Amino acid sequence: MEHSDEWTFADCFHAQKELYRAIISAAVSIRWMIEHDFEVPTDADLRQMEAEVNRELCDAWVEIYVLALREWLDGQ
C-alpha cells in the first residue's frame, strides 16, 4: 500500500474526535474541581472522570461525525 498525503475522512474524524475529547476533558475536570472545592482527585476520582469524558464523547459522536464529514468534503 502506497503512502498517501491525501487527507482522508478517517484523519479528519480522528482530529475532530481528539479536539472534542480535549474540550470535554477540560470541562469535566473543571466541573469536578468546582464541585469538590479544588481538592486533588484520587485514582478512583480520575477513573470516574475518565468514564464521564467517554460518556460525553459518545453523546457527541454524531456531531463529531457530521463536522468531520463537512470539513472533509469541503477539502475535496
C-alpha positions as CSV (number, residue, x, y, z in Angstrom):
1,M,0.0,0.0,0.0
2,E,1.4,3.4,-1.0
3,H,1.8,6.3,1.3
4,S,-0.7,9.0,0.6
5,D,-0.5,12.7,1.5
6,E,-4.3,13.0,1.0
7,W,-6.5,14.0,3.9
8,T,-8.8,11.0,4.4
9,F,-12.1,11.1,6.2
10,A,-10.6,8.9,9.0
11,D,-7.9,11.5,9.5
12,C,-10.4,14.3,9.7
13,F,-12.7,12.3,12.0
14,H,-9.8,11.4,14.3
15,A,-8.8,15.1,14.5
16,Q,-12.3,16.2,15.4
17,K,-12.7,13.5,17.9
18,E,-9.4,14.4,19.7
19,L,-10.4,18.1,19.7
20,Y,-13.7,17.2,21.3
21,R,-12.0,14.9,23.8
22,A,-9.7,17.7,24.9
23,I,-12.6,20.1,25.3
24,I,-14.8,17.6,27.2
25,S,-11.9,16.6,29.4
26,A,-11.3,20.2,30.4
27,A,-14.9,20.8,31.1
28,V,-15.2,17.6,33.2
29,S,-12.1,18.5,35.2
30,I,-13.3,22.0,35.9
31,R,-16.7,20.8,36.9
32,W,-15.1,18.2,39.3
33,M,-12.8,20.8,40.8
34,I,-15.6,23.2,41.5
35,E,-17.9,20.5,42.9
36,H,-15.0,19.3,45.2
37,D,-13.6,22.6,46.4
38,F,-10.4,22.2,44.3
39,E,-9.3,19.1,46.2
40,V,-6.7,16.8,44.5
41,P,-8.6,13.9,42.9
42,T,-7.9,10.3,44.0
43,D,-7.3,7.5,41.5
44,A,-10.9,6.5,41.8
45,D,-12.0,10.0,41.1
46,L,-9.8,10.1,38.0
47,R,-11.3,6.8,36.7
48,Q,-14.7,8.3,37.3
49,M,-13.8,11.5,35.4
50,E,-12.4,9.4,32.5
51,A,-15.7,7.4,32.4
52,E,-17.6,10.7,32.3
53,V,-15.4,12.0,29.5
54,N,-16.0,8.8,27.5
55,R,-19.8,9.0,28.1
56,E,-19.9,12.7,27.0
57,L,-17.8,11.9,23.9
58,C,-20.2,9.1,22.9
59,D,-23.1,11.6,23.3
60,A,-21.3,14.0,20.9
61,W,-20.4,11.2,18.4
62,V,-23.0,12.3,15.8
63,E,-22.0,15.9,16.0
64,I,-18.3,15.0,15.6
65,Y,-19.1,12.8,12.6
66,V,-21.1,15.5,10.9
67,L,-18.4,18.2,11.5
68,A,-15.7,15.9,10.3
69,L,-17.7,14.9,7.2
70,R,-18.4,18.6,6.3
71,E,-14.7,19.5,6.8
72,W,-13.5,16.6,4.7
73,L,-16.0,17.3,1.9
74,D,-15.0,21.0,1.8
75,G,-11.4,19.9,1.2
76,Q,-12.3,17.7,-1.7
